[in-house]
Amino acid sequence: MQQNTTPVQHDKLAYSIRELSKLVGICERKIYYEIEQGKLKISRIGRRILIRANEIDRWLQEAES
């Protein structure tokens, strides 16, 4: 079986937790869990938590393997 390694098409450079949840179709709680486990890296701007588009691609590729 061949894996799809094409990155997700991004309209933005970074996404909030809520936006990422909608983008990949999983609940926000699971995203917070992935962050706590160190599997998904975040960037903070003030109090806001953002996940960079390239980090989302890395995280999704890692989840496929």
N, CA, C and O atoms as a Tinker XYZ file with bonds, in Angstrom:
   260  protein
     1  N      0.848000   -1.174000    0.000000    73     2
     2  CA     0.000000    0.000000    0.000000    64     1     3
     3  C      0.895000    1.239000    0.000000    63     2     4     5
     4  O      1.843000    1.323000    0.781000    81     3
     5  N      0.593000    2.203000   -0.878000    73     3     6
     6  CA     1.375000    3.419000   -0.976000    64     5     7
     7  C      0.779000    4.493000   -0.074000    63     6     8     9
     8  O     -0.434000    4.699000   -0.050000    81     7
     9  N      1.659000    5.179000    0.672000    73     7    10
    10  CA     1.198000    6.227000    1.576000    64     9    11
    11  C      1.077000    7.538000    0.824000    63    10    12    13
    12  O      1.862000    7.823000   -0.080000    81    11
    13  N      0.101000    8.323000    1.200000    73    11    14
    14  CA    -0.072000    9.649000    0.636000    64    13    15
    15  C      0.788000   10.614000    1.433000    63    14    16    17
    16  O      0.461000   10.945000    2.572000    81    15
    17  N      1.890000   11.069000    0.837000    73    15    18
    18  CA     2.798000   11.961000    1.553000    64    17    19
    19  C      2.647000   13.405000    1.100000    63    18    20    21
    20  O      3.460000   14.254000    1.464000    81    19
    21  N      1.617000   13.695000    0.310000    73    19    22
    22  CA     1.371000   15.060000   -0.125000    64    21    23
    23  C      0.883000   15.889000    1.052000    63    22    24    25
    24  O     -0.074000   15.504000    1.724000    81    23
    25  N      1.533000   17.036000    1.314000    73    23    26
    26  CA     1.092000   17.868000    2.437000    64    25    27
    27  C     -0.316000   18.425000    2.211000    63    26    28    29
    28  O     -0.785000   18.527000    1.077000    81    27
    29  N     -0.963000   18.774000    3.293000    73    27    30
    30  CA    -2.280000   19.397000    3.241000    64    29    31
    31  C     -2.121000   20.789000    2.625000    63    30    32    33
    32  O     -1.151000   21.489000    2.915000    81    31
    33  N     -3.067000   21.188000    1.779000    73    31    34
    34  CA    -3.024000   22.532000    1.196000    64    33    35
    35  C     -3.445000   23.537000    2.269000    63    34    36    37
    36  O     -4.547000   23.447000    2.810000    81    35
    37  N     -2.567000   24.491000    2.576000    73    35    38
    38  CA    -2.830000   25.449000    3.643000    64    37    39
    39  C     -3.128000   26.827000    3.077000    63    38    40    41
    40  O     -2.467000   27.293000    2.150000    81    39
    41  N     -4.127000   27.462000    3.647000    73    39    42
    42  CA    -4.443000   28.842000    3.302000    64    41    43
    43  C     -3.731000   29.822000    4.232000    63    42    44    45
    44  O     -3.638000   31.013000    3.937000    81    43
    45  N     -3.227000   29.309000    5.363000    73    43    46
    46  CA    -2.630000   30.156000    6.384000    64    45    47
    47  C     -1.260000   29.607000    6.771000    63    46    48    49
    48  O     -0.935000   28.460000    6.464000    81    47
    49  N     -0.472000   30.419000    7.435000    73    47    50
    50  CA     0.827000   29.978000    7.938000    64    49    51
    51  C      0.710000   29.248000    9.270000    63    50    52    53
    52  O      1.555000   28.418000    9.605000    81    51
    53  N     -0.348000   29.563000   10.036000    73    51    54
    54  CA    -0.548000   28.952000   11.351000    64    53    55
    55  C     -2.039000   28.892000   11.653000    63    54    56    57
    56  O     -2.832000   29.673000   11.127000    81    55
    57  N     -2.402000   27.936000   12.521000    73    55    58
    58  CA    -3.805000   27.690000   12.856000    64    57    59
    59  C     -3.988000   27.645000   14.369000    63    58    60    61
    60  O     -3.088000   27.238000   15.102000    81    59
    61  N     -5.149000   28.063000   14.821000    73    59    62
    62  CA    -5.505000   27.915000   16.232000    64    61    63
    63  C     -5.897000   26.459000   16.472000    63    62    64    65
    64  O     -6.043000   25.682000   15.529000    81    63
    65  N     -6.064000   26.105000   17.729000    73    63    66
    66  CA    -6.497000   24.751000   18.078000    64    65    67
    67  C     -7.851000   24.458000   17.423000    63    66    68    69
    68  O     -8.039000   23.383000   16.853000    81    67
    69  N     -8.768000   25.378000   17.498000    73    67    70
    70  CA   -10.105000   25.192000   16.926000    64    69    71
    71  C    -10.039000   25.021000   15.406000    63    70    72    73
    72  O    -10.703000   24.152000   14.841000    81    71
    73  N     -9.235000   25.856000   14.757000    73    71    74
    74  CA    -9.095000   25.759000   13.301000    64    73    75
    75  C     -8.464000   24.430000   12.890000    63    74    76    77
    76  O     -8.895000   23.812000   11.916000    81    75
    77  N     -7.445000   23.990000   13.628000    73    75    78
    78  CA    -6.807000   22.719000   13.336000    64    77    79
    79  C     -7.781000   21.564000   13.519000    63    78    80    81
    80  O     -7.793000   20.619000   12.730000    81    79
    81  N     -8.591000   21.644000   14.558000    73    79    82
    82  CA    -9.600000   20.624000   14.809000    64    81    83
    83  C    -10.527000   20.474000   13.609000    63    82    84    85
    84  O    -10.819000   19.356000   13.185000    81    83
    85  N    -10.985000   21.576000   13.069000    73    83    86
    86  CA   -11.871000   21.547000   11.901000    64    85    87
    87  C    -11.126000   21.089000   10.651000    63    86    88    89
    88  O    -11.690000   20.374000    9.823000    81    87
    89  N     -9.868000   21.492000   10.507000    73    87    90
    90  CA    -9.074000   21.160000    9.334000    64    89    91
    91  C     -8.856000   19.655000    9.199000    63    90    92    93
    92  O     -8.991000   19.095000    8.111000    81    91
    93  N     -8.516000   19.005000   10.316000    73    91    94
    94  CA    -8.197000   17.574000   10.247000    64    93    95
    95  C     -9.334000   16.674000   10.716000    63    94    96    97
    96  O     -9.258000   15.454000   10.571000    81    95
    97  N    -10.380000   17.259000   11.273000    73    95    98
    98  CA   -11.555000   16.477000   11.647000    64    97    99
    99  C    -11.419000   15.672000   12.926000    63    98   100   101
   100  O    -11.996000   14.591000   13.046000    81    99
   101  N    -10.655000   16.193000   13.890000    73    99   102
   102  CA   -10.578000   15.543000   15.203000    64   101   103
   103  C    -10.939000   16.570000   16.277000    63   102   104   105
   104  O    -10.916000   17.775000   16.026000    81   103
   105  N    -11.268000   16.091000   17.454000    73   103   106
   106  CA   -11.718000   17.001000   18.504000    64   105   107
   107  C    -10.546000   17.784000   19.103000    63   106   108   109
   108  O     -9.397000   17.344000   19.054000    81   107
   109  N    -10.856000   18.934000   19.657000    73   107   110
   110  CA    -9.847000   19.800000   20.263000    64   109   111
   111  C     -9.130000   19.099000   21.413000    63   110   112   113
   112  O     -7.932000   19.305000   21.610000    81   111
   113  N     -9.838000   18.286000   22.163000    73   111   114
   114  CA    -9.241000   17.565000   23.288000    64   113   115
   115  C     -8.076000   16.684000   22.817000    63   114   116   117
   116  O     -7.041000   16.621000   23.480000    81   115
   117  N     -8.243000   16.008000   21.678000    73   115   118
   118  CA    -7.186000   15.157000   21.125000    64   117   119
   119  C     -5.978000   15.998000   20.724000    63   118   120   121
   120  O     -4.842000   15.564000   20.913000    81   119
   121  N     -6.196000   17.177000   20.182000    73   119   122
   122  CA    -5.089000   18.059000   19.808000    64   121   123
   123  C     -4.320000   18.491000   21.055000    63   122   124   125
   124  O     -3.089000   18.479000   21.060000    81   123
   125  N     -5.037000   18.872000   22.108000    73   123   126
   126  CA    -4.366000   19.233000   23.362000    64   125   127
   127  C     -3.567000   18.052000   23.906000    63   126   128   129
   128  O     -2.471000   18.242000   24.434000    81   127
   129  N     -4.097000   16.843000   23.786000    73   127   130
   130  CA    -3.398000   15.640000   24.231000    64   129   131
   131  C     -2.100000   15.462000   23.441000    63   130   132   133
   132  O     -1.053000   15.175000   24.023000    81   131
   133  N     -2.166000   15.629000   22.129000    73   131   134
   134  CA    -0.982000   15.504000   21.282000    64   133   135
   135  C      0.077000   16.539000   21.668000    63   134   136   137
   136  O      1.271000   16.242000   21.642000    81   135
   137  N     -0.354000   17.746000   22.023000    73   135   138
   138  CA     0.567000   18.793000   22.472000    64   137   139
   139  C      1.209000   18.388000   23.797000    63   138   140   141
   140  O      2.424000   18.507000   23.956000    81   139
   141  N      0.410000   17.916000   24.740000    73   139   142
   142  CA     0.920000   17.503000   26.053000    64   141   143
   143  C      1.913000   16.358000   25.935000    63   142   144   145
   144  O      2.871000   16.291000   26.705000    81   143
   145  N      1.697000   15.454000   24.977000    73   143   146
   146  CA     2.585000   14.312000   24.767000    64   145   147
   147  C      3.850000   14.687000   23.999000    63   146   148   149
   148  O      4.741000   13.855000   23.834000    81   147
   149  N      3.937000   15.932000   23.530000    73   147   150
   150  CA     5.106000   16.386000   22.793000    64   149   151
   151  C      5.106000   15.970000   21.335000    63   150   152   153
   152  O      6.126000   16.092000   20.657000    81   151
   153  N      3.990000   15.484000   20.847000    73   151   154
   154  CA     3.895000   15.031000   19.457000    64   153   155
   155  C      3.586000   16.171000   18.496000    63   154   156   157
   156  O      3.871000   16.074000   17.303000    81   155
   157  N      3.009000   17.241000   19.006000    73   155   158
   158  CA     2.629000   18.385000   18.195000    64   157   159
   159  C      3.187000   19.641000   18.862000    63   158   160   161
   160  O      2.856000   19.942000   20.009000    81   159
   161  N      4.023000   20.361000   18.144000    73   159   162
   162  CA     4.665000   21.555000   18.710000    64   161   163
   163  C      3.823000   22.791000   18.421000    63   162   164   165
   164  O      3.201000   22.914000   17.365000    81   163
   165  N      3.821000   23.698000   19.387000    73   163   166
   166  CA     3.025000   24.919000   19.274000    64   165   167
   167  C      3.924000   26.144000   19.264000    63   166   168   169
   168  O      5.098000   26.083000   19.627000    81   167
   169  N      3.343000   27.251000   18.840000    73   167   170
   170  CA     3.977000   28.566000   18.953000    64   169   171
   171  C      3.022000   29.441000   19.744000    63   170   172   173
   172  O      1.807000   29.369000   19.566000    81   171
   173  N      3.569000   30.253000   20.605000    73   171   174
   174  CA     2.730000   31.168000   21.389000    64   173   175
   175  C      2.990000   32.593000   20.965000    63   174   176   177
   176  O      4.136000   33.020000   20.825000    81   175
   177  N      1.917000   33.318000   20.764000    73   175   178
   178  CA     1.995000   34.757000   20.528000    64   177   179
   179  C      1.081000   35.374000   21.577000    63   178   180   181
   180  O     -0.145000   35.345000   21.462000    81   179
   181  N      1.713000   35.932000   22.600000    73   179   182
   182  CA     0.942000   36.389000   23.750000    64   181   183
   183  C      0.307000   35.176000   24.416000    63   182   184   185
   184  O      0.998000   34.213000   24.748000    81   183
   185  N     -0.991000   35.221000   24.610000    73   183   186
   186  CA    -1.708000   34.102000   25.219000    64   185   187
   187  C     -2.242000   33.123000   24.175000    63   186   188   189
   188  O     -2.782000   32.068000   24.509000    81   187
   189  N     -2.083000   33.486000   22.932000    73   187   190
   190  CA    -2.645000   32.679000   21.843000    64   189   191
   191  C     -1.732000   31.512000   21.480000    63   190   192   193
   192  O     -0.520000   31.680000   21.347000    81   191
   193  N     -2.322000   30.336000   21.320000    73   191   194
   194  CA    -1.596000   29.139000   20.908000    64   193   195
   195  C     -1.846000   28.940000   19.418000    63   194   196   197
   196  O     -2.993000   28.902000   18.971000    81   195
   197  N     -0.757000   28.814000   18.651000    73   195   198
   198  CA    -0.863000   28.572000   17.216000    64   197   199
   199  C     -0.008000   27.377000   16.835000    63   198   200   201
   200  O      1.015000   27.106000   17.463000    81   199
   201  N     -0.431000   26.670000   15.811000    73   199   202
   202  CA     0.329000   25.553000   15.272000    64   201   203
   203  C      0.673000   25.915000   13.834000    63   202   204   205
   204  O     -0.218000   26.184000   13.028000    81   203
   205  N      1.946000   25.922000   13.516000    73   203   206
   206  CA     2.398000   26.285000   12.172000    64   205   207
   207  C      1.996000   25.216000   11.157000    63   206   208   209
   208  O      1.908000   24.032000   11.481000    81   207
   209  N      1.757000   25.655000    9.935000    73   207   210
   210  CA     1.326000   24.760000    8.866000    64   209   211
   211  C      2.350000   23.651000    8.620000    63   210   212   213
   212  O      1.974000   22.496000    8.422000    81   211
   213  N      3.640000   23.992000    8.630000    73   211   214
   214  CA     4.652000   22.950000    8.399000    64   213   215
   215  C      4.698000   21.951000    9.549000    63   214   216   217
   216  O      5.035000   20.787000    9.333000    81   215
   217  N      4.372000   22.371000   10.747000    73   215   218
   218  CA     4.302000   21.455000   11.890000    64   217   219
   219  C      3.109000   20.518000   11.746000    63   218   220   221
   220  O      3.194000   19.346000   12.113000    81   219
   221  N      2.006000   21.020000   11.219000    73   219   222
   222  CA     0.834000   20.167000   10.975000    64   221   223
   223  C      1.188000   19.081000    9.975000    63   222   224   225
   224  O      0.841000   17.917000   10.176000    81   223
   225  N      1.884000   19.452000    8.887000    73   223   226
   226  CA     2.298000   18.467000    7.880000    64   225   227
   227  C      3.193000   17.401000    8.495000    63   226   228   229
   228  O      3.006000   16.210000    8.243000    81   227
   229  N      4.179000   17.826000    9.310000    73   227   230
   230  CA     5.087000   16.877000    9.962000    64   229   231
   231  C      4.326000   15.923000   10.868000    63   230   232   233
   232  O      4.556000   14.714000   10.848000    81   231
   233  N      3.431000   16.469000   11.652000    73   231   234
   234  CA     2.627000   15.688000   12.600000    64   233   235
   235  C      1.761000   14.663000   11.878000    63   234   236   237
   236  O      1.679000   13.510000   12.301000    81   235
   237  N      1.123000   15.074000   10.801000    73   235   238
   238  CA     0.276000   14.151000   10.036000    64   237   239
   239  C      1.092000   13.061000    9.373000    63   238   240   241
   240  O      0.661000   11.908000    9.346000    81   239
   241  N      2.254000   13.386000    8.839000    73   239   242
   242  CA     3.107000   12.372000    8.218000    64   241   243
   243  C      3.591000   11.377000    9.254000    63   242   244   245
   244  O      3.654000   10.177000    8.986000    81   243
   245  N      3.932000   11.866000   10.431000    73   243   246
   246  CA     4.379000   10.979000   11.512000    64   245   247
   247  C      3.246000   10.053000   11.951000    63   246   248   249
   248  O      3.492000    8.891000   12.274000    81   247
   249  N      2.028000   10.546000   11.967000    73   247   250
   250  CA     0.881000    9.746000   12.381000    64   249   251
   251  C      0.595000    8.637000   11.367000    63   250   252   253
   252  O      0.062000    7.590000   11.732000    81   251
   253  N      0.947000    8.860000   10.091000    73   251   254
   254  CA     0.717000    7.852000    9.059000    64   253   255
   255  C      1.645000    6.661000    9.204000    63   254   256   257
   256  O      1.284000    5.545000    8.831000    81   255
   257  N      2.848000    6.885000    9.747000    73   255   258
   258  CA     3.813000    5.787000    9.817000    64   257   259
   259  C      3.666000    4.940000   11.034000    63   258   260
   260  O      4.417000    3.982000   11.214000    81   259
